[in-house]
Amino acid sequence: MNAGREGMGSMATKSAIEKSDDHSGRRQEPTAISTFSGNAMGTWTGFTHFLSDVRAEMHKVVAPSRKEVQATTSVVIITVFLFGFFFFVVDFIFNKALHELLTKLGGAQ
């Protein structure tokens, strides 16, 4: 084992070979199981951190009171009717204008 390595490398490598150290500057390749478990543990840790952040943010949430819900609901309903009326008027005006234009051009009768 040492015979093939003696002519190669630096002093540190030679010193490691002489001491029979298999970790001589070369990184050991991870096995499939260690890679899988390492990624799974990292993913699990990230997921649990995310859940703890969600829980902390949910403690900050305040539910609106009944009075606030009634007020915002009435604003939404009134706004919907106002926009509906506005678009009804705009549609009516465009319909009349287009009908007059086509009548003058001889397309509509």
Beta strands, then each sheet from edge to edge (+ up, - down):
end
